[in-house]
Amino acid sequence: MSDRPVEQLPHPPFRLPFLGDVLTINPAKPTQASMRDARRYGPIFERLIVTYPIVIVTGPELITEINNEEHWTKNVGVLFKLMRPIARDGLFTAYNHEPNWSKAHNILSSAFTQEAMRSYHQTMADTVSDLIEYWSAREGQWIDIADSTNRFTLEVIGRAGFSYSFDSFTRTDEHPFVTAMSRGLRHINRNANLPPFLHNLPRHRAEQHRRDIAFAQNLVDDVIAARRRDDPDSTRDLLGLMLNRTDPATGDKLDEINIRHQILTFLVAGHETSAGALAFALYFLANHPDIAAEARAEIDERWPERGHADIGYNDVSKLRYLRRVVDETLRLWPIAPGYFREAKHDLTIGDGRYAFKKGDWVFVLTLQAHRDPVWGPDHDEFDPDHFLPENLRKLGTYVYKPFGTGERACIGRQFAYHEILLALAHIVHTFTFEPQPGYTLEVREQITLKPKGFRLKLHPRT
């Protein structure tokens, strides 16, 4: 980072020589700790890890400047660097200069067109039916919601993206891939706010991390080999496109190793984010019965009969209140709680108050930016009406970036919205929710955010 700031950045107290702000870090919940710090220190502040500075930005005006693609670009920040042993030059972890990013982006853009999304709809609907059946068989039992949403979204991306089933709803245990990747993401999250010389300690944890990566890579290699053997020419899904399509700009195909990295990227990012969003949405609906009733009324108006609702592809975009529920969920708990940006040249932001050199980077903490008072006096409260058009117009310049920003924003955001909305519509239409008495929301961080220990009883509507 620049050592010549125009204005000294605020930072936590008790900064120590040689160690920096290590007394105030929280390796288990770094972004939630940073959210609290932002409320103390303002819209931009610094955390020093030994001699390694991290600048965190939460102010809407500053973020508007940082989102300007003319002056800033994506930075492969510390989290993504720690993920590179898993996904290397996959879509999220590739450096801007690596050719496989643009090649994969060009090839896979066709996988997220409206026509492609329409082709995934039935697979998503069938997987929702499996989830409903899975929950119906457990009537009267307390259900771990995050575990269930993980099963659902992993199955959706496996089936729709790679024509592969993880047998998520027939297993009594967690799939080994989920176990390995969850453990791996927790390991990365812990290390993200620790100095590099501690990343391989304790040794047994680092060795387990290497074994988890090897297991995930071997599983993906088996999926690729099976497709090459059984249906080598198909382009029916993401895997088929990666194996058989060429980049229209260069005429090149993706190589085998990069295909592995892209699959791991989609399996990890594609199921973790949607699973967390769905779990948080169910938490809010269960704890706001008036909002759940309004969402249920919107669905019942179209499908008044109890039992399975025949929700078609075009129906999903018409569920406007439910969409506001999802947007408000992602406002308060953006599953990826921030993104990294890098200065393209020497510049200042904040009316010249803060200077950055070319290559300097910041972390935009959407977890706090989405709760800025610009959203109104109830900015910390769950209210889908924050997303009414007339309320959005009042905001002027505001920050809402649950999927990142710029050309490196999440390519699969429409896929995620569709599966979440479709699942919520069926769940709300089928069940009422009984929250566990005394539960207080605790949010687990493993790069993405997810409610921990959140359980419901789901009662079929009569």
Backbone torsions as a table, in degrees:
resi	resn	phi	psi	omega
1	MET	NA	160.4	179.7
2	SER	-61.1	138.3	175.5
3	ASP	-102.1	14.9	-178.8
4	ARG	-128.6	59.2	179.9
5	PRO	-66.4	141.9	173.9
6	VAL	-64.5	-37.9	178.8
7	GLU	-132.2	132.0	-179.2
8	GLN	-61.1	132.4	-178.2
9	LEU	-80.8	141.8	172.5
10	PRO	-60.5	155.3	177.5
11	HIS	-155.0	163.2	179.5
12	PRO	-61.0	156.8	177.8
13	PRO	-73.7	174.4	175.1
14	PHE	65.6	32.6	175.0
15	ARG	-66.5	132.2	-174.6
16	LEU	-109.2	146.6	172.7
17	PRO	-60.2	138.3	177.6
18	PHE	70.5	-24.1	-176.7
19	LEU	-109.2	-19.2	179.0
20	GLY	68.9	-131.1	-173.4
21	ASP	-101.7	29.8	-174.3
22	VAL	-63.4	-23.1	-179.4
23	LEU	-70.2	-17.3	-175.0
24	THR	-112.0	5.9	179.3
25	ILE	-83.1	156.0	175.2
26	ASN	-128.9	92.2	-174.7
27	PRO	-59.9	-27.5	-178.5
28	ALA	-78.2	-32.3	-176.3
29	LYS	-137.0	63.3	-173.2
30	PRO	-65.6	-39.1	-176.3
31	THR	-76.8	-31.0	175.6
32	GLN	-69.0	-36.5	174.5
33	ALA	-64.2	-39.7	179.3
34	SER	-68.2	-32.6	176.1
35	MET	-62.1	-44.2	178.1
36	ARG	-64.5	-40.5	179.6
37	ASP	-63.0	-38.6	-178.9
38	ALA	-60.9	-32.8	-179.7
39	ARG	-74.4	-20.4	176.5
40	ARG	-88.0	-42.0	-166.3
41	TYR	-105.2	-8.7	174.8
42	GLY	103.4	-168.9	-168.5
43	PRO	-73.5	-11.6	175.7
44	ILE	-149.0	132.3	178.0
45	PHE	-153.4	171.0	-174.5
46	GLU	-122.8	142.0	169.8
47	ARG	-122.2	127.4	-177.3
48	LEU	-104.5	115.7	177.5
49	ILE	-101.7	101.7	-170.2
50	VAL	58.7	-107.6	176.4
51	THR	-111.7	19.6	-171.6
52	TYR	-109.3	102.2	-175.2
53	PRO	-83.7	140.8	173.5
54	ILE	-121.7	119.3	177.3
55	VAL	-97.2	124.6	-176.5
56	ILE	-113.2	129.5	-175.3
57	VAL	-121.3	131.8	179.8
58	THR	-132.0	-9.0	-176.7
59	GLY	-77.9	131.0	-177.5
60	PRO	-56.2	-41.1	-178.4
61	GLU	-65.8	-43.0	179.3
62	LEU	-66.1	-40.4	-178.8
63	ILE	-65.9	-36.6	176.6
64	THR	-56.9	-41.6	176.9
65	GLU	-66.8	-42.0	-176.1
66	ILE	-70.0	-25.8	178.5
67	ASN	-80.0	-4.5	-179.6
68	ASN	-70.7	113.2	-175.5
69	GLU	-68.3	-16.2	178.2
70	GLU	-70.0	-30.4	-173.2
71	HIS	-114.8	-20.3	-176.2
72	TRP	-131.9	155.1	176.9
73	THR	-141.3	176.1	177.7
74	LYS	-65.8	139.2	170.8
75	ASN	-110.5	132.0	174.1
76	VAL	-80.1	86.8	-172.6
77	GLY	-71.4	-175.0	-172.4
78	VAL	-58.3	-38.6	179.0
79	LEU	-61.5	-46.0	-178.2
80	PHE	-68.8	-34.6	176.9
81	LYS	-63.8	-38.2	177.9
82	LEU	-71.3	-22.0	177.2
83	MET	-85.6	-12.9	-175.6
84	ARG	-61.8	-31.4	173.3
85	PRO	-59.3	-23.8	177.8
86	ILE	-85.9	-51.0	-169.0
87	ALA	-117.3	-1.2	176.2
88	ARG	43.2	-116.2	-176.7
89	ASP	-97.3	41.3	170.6
90	GLY	-68.8	173.4	-172.4
91	LEU	-56.7	-37.9	-176.0
92	PHE	-87.9	-27.7	-171.9
93	THR	-105.7	-2.7	179.1
94	ALA	-70.5	143.7	169.9
95	TYR	-71.8	155.0	-176.3
96	ASN	-59.0	-30.6	-176.2
97	HIS	-85.5	-7.8	-176.9
98	GLU	-77.0	126.6	-173.3
99	PRO	-65.1	-25.6	-176.8
100	ASN	-68.3	-20.0	177.8
101	TRP	-66.1	-55.6	-177.3
102	SER	-65.9	-34.9	179.1
103	LYS	-62.3	-49.7	-179.7
104	ALA	-65.6	-39.4	179.8
105	HIS	-61.9	-43.6	179.8
106	ASN	-65.0	-41.8	-178.7
107	ILE	-68.3	-39.6	-171.8
108	LEU	-91.0	-9.0	179.2
109	SER	-56.9	-35.9	-179.2
110	SER	-68.6	-15.5	179.6
111	ALA	-78.0	-7.6	-177.2
112	PHE	-126.1	21.9	171.5
113	THR	-73.6	168.8	178.1
114	GLN	-60.8	-39.1	178.9
115	GLU	-62.4	-42.9	179.5
116	ALA	-66.9	-42.0	179.7
117	MET	-61.0	-38.4	178.5
118	ARG	-61.6	-36.2	-178.7
119	SER	-71.2	-23.1	179.0
120	TYR	-83.4	-16.9	-168.6
121	HIS	-57.1	-46.8	-175.5
122	GLN	-66.3	-37.4	176.0
123	THR	-61.5	-43.9	177.2
124	MET	-61.8	-44.5	-178.7
125	ALA	-63.0	-40.6	178.4
126	ASP	-63.7	-38.2	179.9
127	THR	-70.5	-35.8	173.9
128	VAL	-61.2	-42.0	178.9
129	SER	-59.8	-38.5	177.0
130	ASP	-64.4	-39.8	177.8
131	LEU	-64.5	-44.9	179.5
132	ILE	-60.2	-42.8	178.9
133	GLU	-65.4	-40.4	178.4
134	TYR	-60.1	-43.4	179.4
135	TRP	-74.3	-37.6	-179.2
136	SER	-62.1	-34.3	178.8
137	ALA	-71.0	-10.2	-178.6
138	ARG	-116.1	28.9	179.0
139	GLU	-57.1	134.0	-179.9
140	GLY	86.6	-5.4	179.3
141	GLN	-101.1	151.8	172.0
142	TRP	-76.9	127.1	-175.5
143	ILE	-111.9	129.0	173.9
144	ASP	-72.9	107.9	-171.0
145	ILE	-69.8	-41.4	-179.4
146	ALA	-63.6	-37.4	176.5
147	ASP	-62.5	-43.7	-178.9
148	SER	-67.2	-42.7	-179.7
149	THR	-68.2	-32.1	173.2
150	ASN	-60.7	-46.3	179.3
151	ARG	-59.2	-43.8	-176.8
152	PHE	-64.3	-52.3	-173.5
153	THR	-72.6	-31.0	174.2
154	LEU	-64.0	-39.6	179.9
155	GLU	-68.2	-39.0	179.0
156	VAL	-62.5	-50.3	-177.4
157	ILE	-69.0	-33.6	176.9
158	GLY	-64.4	-47.8	-177.0
159	ARG	-73.2	-49.0	-175.3
160	ALA	-75.0	-34.8	-175.4
161	GLY	-87.9	-33.3	-170.0
162	PHE	-135.8	7.4	-179.1
163	SER	51.9	42.3	-177.1
164	TYR	-132.0	133.9	178.1
165	SER	-106.1	136.6	174.6
166	PHE	-91.6	4.8	-179.0
167	ASP	53.3	41.0	-171.4
168	SER	-63.6	-29.9	-174.4
169	PHE	-100.5	1.2	174.4
170	THR	-108.0	-12.6	178.7
171	ARG	-80.9	146.4	172.4
172	THR	-93.0	-17.7	179.6
173	ASP	-112.6	176.3	176.9
174	GLU	-77.8	140.3	178.4
175	HIS	-61.6	138.6	-178.7
176	PRO	-56.1	-30.9	177.5
177	PHE	-62.9	-43.6	179.2
178	VAL	-64.1	-43.2	178.7
179	THR	-58.8	-47.0	-177.7
180	ALA	-64.7	-46.3	-176.6
181	MET	-72.4	-36.6	177.0
182	SER	-63.0	-43.9	177.9
183	ARG	-63.7	-40.4	179.6
184	GLY	-64.7	-41.6	-180.0
185	LEU	-67.9	-36.5	175.7
186	ARG	-63.8	-39.9	178.7
187	HIS	-61.5	-44.7	179.6
188	ILE	-64.6	-44.2	-178.2
189	ASN	-60.8	-41.8	178.4
190	ARG	-62.5	-40.7	-175.0
191	ASN	-76.1	-19.3	-173.1
192	ALA	-61.6	-28.8	-179.7
193	ASN	-112.3	24.1	175.3
194	LEU	-118.2	150.7	177.9
195	PRO	-63.5	150.0	-173.8
196	PRO	-55.2	-32.0	-176.4
197	PHE	-69.9	-9.0	176.9
198	LEU	-99.7	-2.1	-172.3
199	HIS	-65.5	-27.1	-178.9
200	ASN	-101.0	19.0	177.8
201	LEU	-120.0	142.6	-9.5
202	PRO	-68.5	156.2	-172.1
203	ARG	-61.9	-37.9	-176.5
204	HIS	-64.8	-32.2	179.3
205	ARG	-72.0	-40.4	178.0
206	ALA	-65.2	-39.5	178.7
207	GLU	-66.7	-39.0	176.9
208	GLN	-63.0	-38.3	178.8
209	HIS	-61.1	-42.8	178.9
210	ARG	-65.0	-38.4	177.8
211	ARG	-66.1	-39.5	179.3
212	ASP	-63.1	-42.0	178.9
213	ILE	-62.8	-45.0	-179.3
214	ALA	-62.0	-40.1	179.2
215	PHE	-62.3	-47.4	-178.5
216	ALA	-63.0	-41.8	179.6
217	GLN	-65.0	-40.2	178.5
218	ASN	-64.8	-39.3	178.5
219	LEU	-61.7	-45.4	-179.5
220	VAL	-65.4	-40.1	177.5
221	ASP	-59.9	-36.6	177.6
222	ASP	-66.5	-39.1	178.4
223	VAL	-63.2	-44.3	179.6
224	ILE	-63.5	-44.6	-178.9
225	ALA	-62.5	-40.2	179.5
226	ALA	-64.5	-39.6	178.8
227	ARG	-66.6	-43.2	179.2
228	ARG	-61.5	-33.0	-178.5
229	ARG	-78.5	-42.9	-168.6
230	ASP	-96.4	-29.3	-174.9
231	ASP	-155.3	65.6	-167.6
232	PRO	-68.3	-23.8	-172.0
233	ASP	-101.6	-2.2	-174.8
234	SER	-69.7	144.5	171.3
235	THR	-122.6	33.4	-173.0
236	ARG	-76.5	-13.6	-175.4
237	ASP	-148.0	-174.7	-178.9
238	LEU	-58.2	-43.6	-178.6
239	LEU	-63.2	-44.1	178.7
240	GLY	-60.7	-41.0	177.8
241	LEU	-62.7	-43.0	-178.3
242	MET	-67.4	-32.5	-179.1
243	LEU	-78.5	-30.9	-166.4
244	ASN	-121.7	-19.4	-179.1
245	ARG	-88.1	154.5	175.0
246	THR	-110.8	155.6	175.4
247	ASP	-68.5	118.3	-178.3
248	PRO	-60.6	-22.3	-178.6
249	ALA	-80.8	-33.1	-174.0
250	THR	-119.5	-18.4	-174.8
251	GLY	79.3	4.6	-177.7
252	ASP	-89.6	152.0	169.7
253	LYS	-97.0	163.6	171.9
254	LEU	-76.1	141.3	176.8
255	ASP	-80.1	164.5	-173.1
256	GLU	-58.5	-41.0	-178.2
257	ILE	-67.8	-40.5	179.3
258	ASN	-67.4	-34.5	175.7
259	ILE	-59.6	-40.9	175.7
260	ARG	-58.3	-45.3	-178.2
261	HIS	-64.5	-38.9	179.5
262	GLN	-67.3	-40.6	178.8
263	ILE	-62.8	-44.5	178.0
264	LEU	-61.7	-38.7	177.6
265	THR	-59.3	-48.8	-178.4
266	PHE	-68.5	-39.3	-179.0
267	LEU	-64.6	-43.0	-177.5
268	VAL	-76.7	-59.0	-176.3
269	ALA	-68.8	-37.8	-174.8
270	GLY	-70.5	-25.4	178.2
271	HIS	-102.1	-32.6	-178.9
272	GLU	-63.7	-46.2	-175.3
273	THR	-68.2	-47.4	-179.4
274	SER	-65.5	-37.6	179.3
275	ALA	-63.0	-43.3	179.2
276	GLY	-65.1	-43.4	179.5
277	ALA	-61.5	-43.2	-179.8
278	LEU	-65.7	-40.3	179.7
279	ALA	-66.1	-44.2	178.1
280	PHE	-64.2	-40.4	178.6
281	ALA	-60.0	-41.8	178.7
282	LEU	-67.3	-34.4	175.4
283	TYR	-60.5	-48.0	-178.0
284	PHE	-67.0	-40.7	179.1
285	LEU	-64.7	-40.4	-179.2
286	ALA	-66.6	-30.6	-176.3
287	ASN	-100.2	2.2	173.9
288	HIS	-132.1	75.9	-175.1
289	PRO	-59.2	-27.1	177.1
290	ASP	-67.2	-38.3	178.1
291	ILE	-71.6	-40.6	176.6
292	ALA	-60.5	-39.2	-179.8
293	ALA	-65.3	-38.1	179.3
294	GLU	-68.9	-40.1	176.5
295	ALA	-63.7	-40.6	-179.3
296	ARG	-66.5	-37.2	179.7
297	ALA	-65.4	-38.6	178.3
298	GLU	-61.0	-39.3	-178.3
299	ILE	-77.0	-42.2	-179.8
300	ASP	-62.9	-29.6	178.9
301	GLU	-62.0	-34.3	-179.8
302	ARG	-89.2	-35.1	-176.7
303	TRP	-130.6	78.5	-173.4
304	PRO	-70.4	-22.1	-177.6
305	GLU	-76.1	140.3	174.1
306	ARG	-70.5	161.0	-178.0
307	GLY	98.7	-159.8	-173.5
308	HIS	-70.6	128.4	176.0
309	ALA	-94.9	133.5	-179.6
310	ASP	-87.2	79.5	-176.6
311	ILE	-87.9	111.3	-178.2
312	GLY	-85.3	172.4	-178.7
313	TYR	-56.4	-48.5	-176.8
314	ASN	-69.4	-20.6	-179.7
315	ASP	-69.1	-32.4	-171.5
316	VAL	-60.9	-43.0	-177.8
317	SER	-69.3	-13.7	-178.9
318	LYS	-89.4	-5.6	179.9
319	LEU	-85.6	74.8	-169.3
320	ARG	-72.3	-36.1	178.4
321	TYR	-67.4	-42.5	179.0
322	LEU	-62.8	-36.3	176.1
323	ARG	-62.2	-39.2	177.8
324	ARG	-65.5	-34.8	175.8
325	VAL	-60.7	-44.7	-179.3
326	VAL	-67.4	-44.3	179.3
327	ASP	-61.8	-41.6	179.3
328	GLU	-66.9	-34.9	174.8
329	THR	-60.3	-46.5	-178.5
330	LEU	-73.9	-18.6	173.3
331	ARG	-69.9	-50.5	-176.6
332	LEU	-75.0	-37.4	-179.3
333	TRP	-132.1	73.1	174.5
334	PRO	-61.0	124.9	-169.7
335	ILE	-65.0	-40.6	166.3
336	ALA	-93.4	105.6	-164.6
337	PRO	-77.2	5.8	177.7
338	GLY	178.2	179.5	178.3
339	TYR	-149.3	158.4	-176.3
340	PHE	-101.6	139.4	178.1
341	ARG	-130.4	147.0	-175.0
342	GLU	-126.5	136.4	179.6
343	ALA	-71.5	131.1	179.0
344	LYS	-79.3	-20.3	-179.6
345	HIS	-158.4	172.1	176.2
346	ASP	-60.8	134.2	-177.0
347	LEU	-161.2	171.9	171.3
348	THR	-128.8	156.6	174.1
349	ILE	-131.4	169.5	178.9
350	GLY	66.7	49.4	-179.4
351	ASP	56.1	39.0	175.4
352	GLY	82.6	6.6	-174.9
353	ARG	-77.9	-28.4	-173.1
354	TYR	-126.4	124.0	-174.8
355	ALA	-104.5	142.5	176.0
356	PHE	-136.2	141.5	174.1
357	LYS	-90.8	162.9	175.3
358	LYS	-54.7	129.4	179.8
359	GLY	93.6	-15.2	174.2
360	ASP	-64.6	149.8	-177.4
361	TRP	-133.4	160.0	176.6
362	VAL	-134.5	160.6	173.1
363	PHE	-109.0	116.6	176.1
364	VAL	-84.8	111.7	-175.6
365	LEU	-91.3	89.1	180.0
366	THR	-64.7	-25.5	178.9
367	LEU	-54.7	-36.9	175.6
368	GLN	-93.8	-37.2	-178.5
369	ALA	-58.4	-36.7	179.2
370	HIS	-69.6	-13.0	-179.7
371	ARG	-108.7	14.8	-179.7
372	ASP	-62.3	148.2	178.6
373	PRO	-58.0	-12.2	175.9
374	VAL	-57.5	-23.2	179.0
375	TRP	-78.7	-5.2	178.3
376	GLY	114.1	173.7	-177.3
377	PRO	-64.7	-20.0	179.3
378	ASP	-102.2	34.7	-173.5
379	HIS	-63.7	-19.9	177.7
380	ASP	-93.7	-1.4	-175.8
381	GLU	-100.2	149.9	178.6
382	PHE	-84.0	114.6	179.2
383	ASP	-150.9	104.7	-179.5
384	PRO	-57.0	-19.6	179.8
385	ASP	-69.5	-10.0	169.7
386	HIS	-55.1	-25.6	-175.0
387	PHE	-103.2	14.0	168.7
388	LEU	-64.0	141.2	-176.9
389	PRO	-52.9	-40.9	-177.8
390	GLU	-66.8	-30.5	177.7
391	ASN	-76.8	-36.3	176.5
392	LEU	-64.1	-37.8	-179.6
393	ARG	-63.9	-30.7	-179.1
394	LYS	-71.0	-19.5	-173.5
395	LEU	-72.3	-27.6	-173.3
396	GLY	66.7	-130.3	176.6
397	THR	-75.3	118.7	-179.3
398	TYR	-142.8	167.8	-175.3
399	VAL	-117.1	119.1	170.6
400	TYR	-145.4	98.8	-172.4
401	LYS	-136.3	63.2	-178.2
402	PRO	-69.9	-14.9	-179.3
403	PHE	-116.7	22.2	-179.2
404	GLY	84.4	-167.0	-174.6
405	THR	-145.4	159.7	174.3
406	GLY	74.8	-167.5	-176.2
407	GLU	-68.2	-17.1	178.3
408	ARG	-96.8	12.7	174.6
409	ALA	-64.1	162.7	-175.2
410	CYS	-57.3	121.9	-178.8
411	ILE	-70.6	-23.1	-173.7
412	GLY	-100.8	21.2	-173.4
413	ARG	-64.9	-36.0	178.8
414	GLN	-69.6	-35.3	174.3
415	PHE	-59.6	-46.0	-178.7
416	ALA	-63.5	-48.0	179.5
417	TYR	-57.4	-43.4	-175.5
418	HIS	-65.5	-46.4	-177.6
419	GLU	-67.9	-36.8	179.8
420	ILE	-67.2	-47.3	-179.3
421	LEU	-64.3	-42.9	179.5
422	LEU	-62.1	-45.1	-180.0
423	ALA	-64.1	-46.6	-179.8
424	LEU	-60.6	-41.2	-179.4
425	ALA	-59.7	-46.2	179.7
426	HIS	-67.6	-40.6	-178.2
427	ILE	-64.7	-47.3	-178.9
428	VAL	-65.4	-34.9	179.7
429	HIS	-70.8	-29.0	-171.9
430	THR	-95.2	-35.5	-169.3
431	PHE	-125.8	156.6	159.2
432	THR	-106.3	161.7	-170.3
433	PHE	-115.6	133.9	173.2
434	GLU	-116.3	106.1	179.8
435	PRO	-70.7	153.3	177.7
436	GLN	-73.2	125.7	-178.3
437	PRO	-58.9	138.2	174.4
438	GLY	81.6	-1.3	-178.5
439	TYR	-74.2	131.8	172.8
440	THR	-113.8	132.2	-175.4
441	LEU	-57.6	124.7	169.6
442	GLU	-121.1	132.4	-174.9
443	VAL	-108.3	121.5	177.6
444	ARG	-89.1	138.7	175.8
445	GLU	-111.3	122.8	169.3
446	GLN	-138.3	58.9	-167.9
447	ILE	77.7	-58.7	170.8
448	THR	-86.4	167.3	-179.8
449	LEU	-106.1	146.8	-178.1
450	LYS	-158.5	141.4	176.7
451	PRO	-67.3	136.3	-178.2
452	LYS	-104.9	131.5	175.8
453	GLY	71.4	16.2	-178.7
454	PHE	-83.9	119.6	-177.8
455	ARG	-128.7	148.4	176.9
456	LEU	-133.6	154.0	159.6
457	LYS	-99.9	130.9	-178.3
458	LEU	-108.8	117.5	-176.2
459	HIS	-105.7	124.2	177.2
460	PRO	-59.3	136.7	179.0
461	ARG	-73.2	142.9	179.3
462	THR	-117.4	NA	NA
